[in-house]
Amino acid sequence: MQYSKGGEMDLHSEPFLHQLMRRQLRLSIACASTFLIALLGLPLLNYFFPELMATRVFGFTLTWFILGVLFFPFVWIISYVFIKRSIALEEEEAAAVSEATEESGKVEG
């Protein structure tokens, strides 16, 4: 981490922002991969298991039930996890900077 002129940890330094951006990129890739697996999985299920996907569930075929009913809550869950985890990453990084700042203040004092 970089320090400001006063000897305090700089919350907006390049290393801090790059580390936060790397962690958020990994989170983004994980969430996007989960979404793509679900999105591409449905046609694959239809292709490889047509009898199963033609099963009736609440008056719909399983394909339409997954696509029309379950898919949107699944996307909301992915979004919720992404937002909560992204905020947690930012708070973890800020807490680490605060701890380092306090420690550097103790060393100097």
ABEGO torsion letter per residue (X at the ends): XBBBAAGBBBAABAAAAAAAAAAAAAAAAAAAAAAAAAAAAAAAAAAABAAAAABBBGGBBAAAAAAAAAAAAAAAAAAAAAAAAAAAAAAAAAAAAAAAAAAAAAAAX
